[in-house]
Amino acid sequence: MLTDKILEFMKKEAYKPLTAEDLAEEMELKGEDLGDLWKVLEKLENNGDIIKTRYDKYGVPERMNLLVGKLSTSAKGYGFLIPDKSKWPNEPDVFIPPGAMMSAMHHDRVVVRIHCPSGLGKSRDGEIIRVVERANERIVGTFEASRNFGFVTPDDPRLGQDIFIPKDDKNVVKNGRIVD
């Protein structure tokens, strides 16, 4: 299967991120596999199995000092990444300070750049660079209106941030109302 071939190649052979064209050439893809390459790369990227850089190059997170996992947040604004895949059995979670949370919320699946890689048992921190999958499709909170916009303060303090609501004359909600 092409998905497995790409992942295996990128983990073993591709020491640096490659463009889709370079990947196809290096893997000597032909025919149907070549035609399916972009669709498979998009699927792998959406799953967080590979990362696309700002230069349109693809690589596996573990070779790029990145981790993919589930975010666990605190009401105080910081969080911890619980990695999907660990190099070691007791690999520590990654601390995410309040200023490095991006727009991520509790239980979102995210990609984190590690700032302090360390040995087993030592703490490390990082910053969220991408939200792969949102965990919270519905959020319950209190609506507050201002002149040009509104916002919802989530009932769950671990969600960490208010949600901006653009002004829309069709959907008028009164201040203090509980919404979802």
C-alpha positions, 0 to 999 in steps of 0.5 A: 500500500502506498501509504505504508511505502511512503511512511517507511521510506520517510522514516528510513531513507529520507533524512530531510524533508522532500517535495512531492516531486522529489519524493516520487523520484527518490521512491521511483513511483510510477503509474497508479502510485504516482497518480495517487501520491498527492492524495495520499500525502494530503491524507497523511498530512491531515492525520499528522503522520507527516508534516508539510513545511512552509517550503512545500516539503514533506517529512516525518515529525520525529525527524523534524523535532516535532511531536504529534499528540493530544493536548491536555490543558489547565484552567491557568492557560498552559497545557501538556502534549501527550504524544501519540507515539513515544520513543521510550516507554516512560517518555515525559509529556511536553509542557506548553506554556500559555503563550505557545498554545496557538488556538488549540483547546483541551483534547485537540490533536496538535503538532508541537515543536520541541524547544528543549529536547532532553533525555529520558525523565527530563522535562521539556517544553514546546510550542503548538504549530498546528491543530490537526484535529479539533476535539470540541465541535460544540462548546457551551458557554456564556455569550457577551456582546459588544458593539461590533462583535460578540464572544462566548466564554466557555463553561469548561475553564480548560478550554482556555480562551473565549470564542470570537463571534462576528456580528450578524444581524440575523442571529441576535443573542442577548448578553449573559445567555448560555449558548452552544 
